[in-house]
Amino acid sequence: MNSYLKCYCIRKKCLILHIETFDVKMINRVLIRIRVVQILFSCSQGETTDLRKAENELLFSLQKSYDLYFYLLSLLVELTDTYAQKVDARKAKLLPSEEDIRPNIKLLNNKFISQLRRNKQLEKYLSERPFSWYDHEAFLKKVLDNILNSDVYKDYAANDLQDYNDDREFWRKIFKHIICTEEDLYTILEDESLYWNDDIEIIESFVLKTIKRFEEEKGAEQDLLPMFKDDTDREFAVKLLRESLFDGKEYRQLIDKYTQNWESERIALMDMVIMQIAIAEIVTFPSIPISVTLNEYIDIAKSYSTAKSASFINGILDAIVKELKEEKKIIKK
C-alpha cells in the first residue's frame, strides 16, 4: 500500500471511530470546511477568481460527495448480484459437485440487502444520476472472494436462521472490515472522480451509519441520509466561501502582522488559506464557539498541510483571536 493510501486509511479509521458524533445528514460541516479550503487554495494559485464560478464549484463538489454515498450503497447490492451470478455459473457446470448444486444461498436471501435494493430513494437517485459498477467486474469478484473466505461470512453462513438484525449486522461488518480496507477500492474511486479523493473515508463512515439506522418495518420507505439536513448548512457553505474571498485581503494583512518574523516563502500557502478561512468563520458565524472553529481547522491542517502546520496555525490564530476580542470585532467564547 503506498503512502497516499496509508494516509487515507489512518484518517478513515479516526473518522469511523467517531461515527456517532455525526448528525443525520450527509454533507456535514467538516466536509464543507474541507471543500472551502480546497477551493480557496485553487483561487490563491490563480486558478479562478470568479466568485460565481467558485460557488458553483463548491456546490458541485458537495453534490459529487453525495453521489459517492449512493455509489457505495449500491456496491452492496452489486456484490450480492455478483454472488448470484457465481451460484448460477456453478450450477451450470458440466459436472457440478453437490456443493455446486446446493450452494448456501443465505447471502442471496439477506433481508437487509432485499430492503436496500427496493429502497425508493436509492432507486430514484440511481435513475436520475446513473452510475454503476458494470466496468469493475474483476474488482467485484475479488471483493466477493474476500467476503466468502472471511470468518465473518463463515460464522454468518453457519447459522441457519435468516434474521433481519443478523443480516444487517453482517453487511455492516463486511463493509467496515473488508470493503473499507480494500486497496483497489480507493484506486477505482479516484479514477471515477477527482472529487472523491478526499471524500472516501468520510463517506464510508456515513454508509456505516446508514446501515446501522435501517429498520425492517420501514421497508422501501427507509430514509437515507439527506444531502443537507436543512438550508442552514448550504447557506453556511456559500457564506463561508464568500466571506473568505470578500475579506481575504483584510484577513491576510492580519495574518501578516503576526507572521512578520517568518520568511513569507517559508509559510505554506495551505497554512495561509486555512488561517484565512478560520478567521472568516470566527468573524462571520458568532453562534459557532471559537474553540470549535479552531479545532476544526487545526485538524484540517494536520491532514492537508505540513507536519508543523497545526502548531503554527494554532499559535497565530490564538494571537489573532485575542486581538479581535480586544477590538470588539468578535464577541463570543
C-alpha positions in Angstrom: 0.0 0.0 0.0 1.5 3.4 -1.0 1.9 6.3 1.4 -1.1 8.1 -0.1 -3.4 5.2 0.7 -1.9 4.7 4.1 -2.7 8.3 4.9 -6.3 7.7 3.8 -6.6 4.6 6.0 -5.3 6.4 9.1 -7.7 9.3 8.7 -10.6 6.9 7.8 -10.1 4.9 11.0 -10.2 8.0 13.1 -13.4 9.1 11.5 -15.1 5.8 11.8 -14.2 5.6 15.5 -16.1 8.8 15.9 -19.0 7.9 13.7 -21.6 8.5 16.4 -20.7 12.2 16.6 -22.1 12.9 13.1 -25.5 14.4 12.6 -28.1 12.6 10.5 -27.2 14.4 7.3 -24.7 13.6 4.5 -22.9 16.9 4.0 -21.7 17.9 7.4 -19.6 21.0 8.2 -16.4 19.0 8.4 -16.7 18.2 4.7 -17.9 21.8 3.9 -14.8 23.3 5.5 -12.5 21.0 3.6 -14.2 21.9 0.4 -13.9 25.6 1.0 -10.2 25.2 1.9 -9.6 23.3 -1.4 -11.4 25.9 -3.5 -9.8 28.9 -1.8 -6.4 27.2 -2.3 -7.2 26.9 -6.0 -8.1 30.6 -6.1 -4.9 31.5 -4.3 -3.0 29.8 -7.0 -4.7 31.8 -9.7 -6.9 29.0 -11.0 -10.0 31.1 -10.6 -11.0 34.4 -9.0 -14.6 34.4 -10.2 -16.9 34.2 -7.1 -19.8 32.7 -9.1 -17.6 30.0 -10.5 -16.1 29.4 -7.1 -19.6 29.0 -5.6 -20.7 26.7 -8.4 -17.6 24.6 -7.9 -18.3 24.3 -4.2 -21.8 23.1 -4.6 -20.9 20.8 -7.5 -18.2 19.2 -5.4 -20.6 18.7 -2.5 -23.0 17.1 -4.9 -20.3 14.7 -6.0 -19.8 13.7 -2.4 -23.4 12.8 -2.2 -23.0 10.8 -5.4 -20.3 8.8 -3.7 -22.6 7.9 -0.8 -25.1 6.3 -3.2 -22.4 4.7 -5.2 -21.1 2.9 -2.1 -24.5 1.9 -1.0 -25.2 0.4 -4.5 -21.9 -1.6 -4.1 -23.6 -3.8 -1.5 -26.3 -4.8 -3.9 -23.8 -5.3 -6.8 -21.8 -7.7 -4.6 -24.9 -9.7 -3.9 -25.8 -9.9 -7.6 -22.2 -11.0 -8.3 -22.7 -13.9 -5.8 -26.0 -14.8 -7.6 -24.1 -15.0 -10.9 -21.4 -17.2 -9.2 -24.1 -19.5 -7.9 -25.7 -19.8 -11.3 -22.4 -20.4 -13.0 -21.5 -23.3 -10.6 -24.9 -24.9 -11.2 -24.3 -24.8 -14.9 -21.1 -26.7 -14.8 -20.8 -29.8 -16.9 -20.1 -31.9 -13.8 -21.3 -29.9 -10.9 -20.5 -31.1 -7.4 -23.0 -31.5 -4.6 -22.0 -28.1 -3.3 -22.4 -26.6 -6.7 -25.9 -28.0 -7.0 -27.0 -27.0 -3.5 -25.0 -23.9 -2.6 -25.5 -21.8 0.6 -27.9 -19.1 -0.6 -28.3 -17.4 2.7 -26.4 -14.4 1.3 -28.9 -14.2 -1.6 -31.8 -14.1 0.9 -30.3 -11.4 3.0 -33.2 -9.3 4.3 -31.2 -6.1 4.6 -30.0 -6.3 1.0 -33.5 -7.0 -0.2 -34.7 -3.9 1.6 -31.8 -1.8 0.3 -32.4 -3.0 -3.2 -36.1 -1.8 -3.0 -35.3 1.5 -1.3 -37.2 4.2 -3.1 -34.6 6.9 -2.5 -31.8 4.7 -3.8 -33.8 3.7 -6.9 -34.8 7.3 -7.7 -31.2 8.6 -7.2 -29.6 6.0 -9.4 -32.2 6.5 -12.1 -31.6 10.3 -12.1 -27.8 10.1 -11.8 -26.9 6.8 -13.4 -23.6 5.3 -12.4 -22.8 1.6 -11.8 -20.1 -0.9 -11.1 -20.5 -2.5 -14.5 -17.0 -1.8 -15.6 -15.4 -3.3 -12.5 -16.3 -6.9 -12.7 -12.8 -8.1 -11.6 -13.0 -5.9 -8.5 -16.4 -7.2 -7.6 -15.3 -10.8 -7.9 -12.2 -10.1 -5.9 -14.1 -8.5 -3.0 -16.7 -11.2 -3.1 -14.0 -13.9 -2.8 -12.6 -12.0 0.2 -16.0 -11.9 1.8 -16.7 -15.6 1.2 -13.3 -16.5 2.7 -13.8 -14.3 5.8 -14.6 -15.5 9.3 -17.5 -13.1 9.3 -19.1 -14.9 6.4 -18.3 -18.4 7.7 -20.0 -17.6 11.0 -22.9 -16.0 9.2 -23.4 -18.9 6.8 -23.2 -21.4 9.6 -26.3 -20.0 11.2 -29.4 -21.5 9.6 -31.7 -18.7 10.9 -32.4 -15.8 8.5 -32.8 -12.9 11.0 -33.0 -9.3 9.8 -30.7 -7.9 12.5 -28.1 -10.6 11.8 -28.4 -9.8 8.1 -27.9 -6.1 8.6 -25.0 -6.6 11.1 -23.3 -9.0 8.6 -23.2 -6.3 6.0 -22.1 -3.6 8.5 -19.1 -5.8 9.5 -18.3 -6.7 5.8 -18.4 -3.1 4.8 -16.2 -1.9 7.7 -13.7 -4.7 7.8 -13.4 -5.9 4.2 -14.8 -3.3 1.8 -13.3 -0.3 3.5 -9.9 -2.0 3.7 -9.8 -3.0 0.1 -6.9 -1.0 -1.5 -8.3 -1.4 -5.0 -11.5 0.5 -3.9 -9.5 3.7 -3.5 -7.9 3.3 -6.9 -11.3 2.8 -8.6 -12.9 5.7 -6.8 -10.0 8.1 -7.5 -10.3 7.1 -11.2 -14.0 7.6 -11.3 -13.9 11.2 -9.9 -11.2 13.6 -8.7 -13.7 15.0 -6.3 -13.8 11.7 -4.4 -10.1 11.8 -3.4 -10.7 13.4 -0.1 -14.2 12.1 0.5 -13.7 8.3 0.7 -13.2 7.8 4.4 -15.8 10.4 5.4 -18.5 8.9 3.1 -17.6 5.4 4.2 -18.5 6.4 7.8 -21.8 7.7 6.6 -22.6 4.4 4.8 -21.8 2.6 8.1 -24.2 4.9 9.9 -26.9 4.3 7.3 -26.6 0.6 7.6 -26.9 0.8 11.4 -30.1 3.0 11.1 -32.0 0.6 8.8 -35.2 -0.9 10.3 -37.0 -3.8 8.8 -40.5 -2.4 9.3 -39.7 0.7 7.3 -39.3 -1.4 4.1 -38.7 0.5 0.9 -39.5 3.8 2.7 -36.4 3.7 4.9 -34.9 7.2 5.0 -31.4 7.6 3.7 -29.2 10.5 4.8 -30.3 13.8 3.2 -27.6 15.8 1.4 -28.3 18.7 3.8 -30.4 18.5 6.9 -31.9 21.9 6.0 -30.9 25.1 4.2 -28.7 26.2 7.1 -25.7 24.1 6.1 -26.0 25.0 2.4 -26.0 28.7 3.4 -23.1 28.1 5.8 -21.1 26.7 2.9 -21.8 29.5 0.4 -21.4 32.3 3.1 -18.1 30.9 4.4 -16.7 30.8 0.9 -17.9 34.3 0.1 -16.7 35.9 3.3 -13.3 34.2 2.9 -12.9 35.7 -0.6 -14.5 39.1 0.0 -12.5 40.0 3.1 -9.5 37.8 2.2 -7.1 40.8 1.9 -8.0 42.1 5.3 -7.6 38.6 6.8 -4.2 38.2 5.1 -3.0 41.5 6.5 -4.0 40.4 9.9 -2.1 37.1 9.4 1.0 39.0 8.1 1.0 41.1 11.3 1.6 38.0 13.4 4.0 36.3 11.0 6.5 39.1 10.5 9.3 37.1 12.0 8.7 34.4 9.4 10.0 34.5 5.8 7.0 34.5 3.6 8.3 31.8 1.3 8.7 29.5 4.3 5.0 29.8 5.2 3.0 27.1 3.3 0.3 28.6 1.1 -2.1 26.0 2.5 -1.4 27.3 6.0 -2.3 30.8 4.9 -5.5 29.6 3.3 -6.6 27.6 6.3 -6.0 30.6 8.6 -7.8 32.9 6.3 -10.9 30.8 6.3 -10.7 30.1 10.0 -10.7 33.9 10.7 -13.7 34.3 8.3 -15.6 31.7 10.2 -14.8 33.2 13.6 -15.9 36.7 12.5 -18.9 35.7 10.4 -20.6 33.0 12.5 -21.0 34.2 16.1 -23.1 31.1 17.0 -20.1 28.7 16.4 -17.8 28.6 19.5 -14.3 29.8 18.7 -12.8 26.6 20.2 -14.8 24.5 17.7 -13.7 26.6 14.8 -10.0 26.4 15.8 -10.1 22.7 16.4 -11.7 22.0 13.1 -9.1 24.0 11.1 -6.2 22.6 13.1 -7.4 19.1 12.2 -7.6 20.1 8.6 -4.0 21.4 8.8 -2.9 18.0 10.2 -4.3 16.2 7.1 -3.7 18.7 4.3 -0.6 20.7 5.2 2.9 20.2 6.7 3.9 18.3 9.8 4.4 21.5 11.8 1.4 23.4 10.4 -1.0 22.5 13.2 1.0 24.1 16.0 2.0 27.0 13.8 -1.6 27.8 12.8 -2.8 27.3 16.4 -0.3 29.9 17.7 -1.1 32.5 15.0 -4.9 32.1 15.3 -4.7 32.4 19.1 -3.0 35.7 18.8 -5.4 37.0 16.2 -8.4 35.9 18.2 -7.1 37.8 21.2 -6.7 41.0 19.2 -10.2 40.6 17.6 -11.7 40.2 21.1 -9.9 43.3 22.4 -11.1 45.3 19.5 -14.7 44.0 20.0 -14.7 42.6 16.5 -15.8 39.3 17.9 -17.9 38.9 21.0 -18.1 35.2 21.8 -16.3 32.4 23.6 
